Amino acid sequence: MGRNQRQIRRPMRRAPRVDINHASVVKALRDAGASVVSLAGVAGGCPDLLVGFEGITHLIEIKHGKGKLNLIQSAWIRQWKGRKVAVIYTEKQALAVIAAPPKEGKK
């Protein structure tokens, strides 16, 4: 570096916390032909996955075991004005989300 340049130090980012079944759900969806983007690092209650399949976009929140939505996640889902966010626990449930015909509105 030159004399008048400063090195900018940025804080180290931590890897986002994900449920232990996150990778297997992503793999199952991709194996089925879906496009999958992990949103796990977004925080603020945003669901874990953005999934595209056959022209339809899905938001999926992955939980494991007896995991439940926390207050921030519940608030995010309530305020979301798009398609209903699917909360799933297994690969099979994730595949069912993308296989189901689109429903109108939120429930």
Secondary structure as GFF3:
##gff-version 3
##sequence-region A 1 107
A	DSSP	alpha_helix	22	31	.	.	.	ID=ss1
A	DSSP	beta_strand	35	38	.	.	.	ID=ss2
A	DSSP	beta_strand	49	53	.	.	.	ID=ss3
A	DSSP	beta_strand	56	62	.	.	.	ID=ss4
A	DSSP	alpha_helix	71	79	.	.	.	ID=ss5
A	DSSP	beta_strand	86	88	.	.	.	ID=ss6
A	DSSP	alpha_helix	91	99	.	.	.	ID=ss7
###
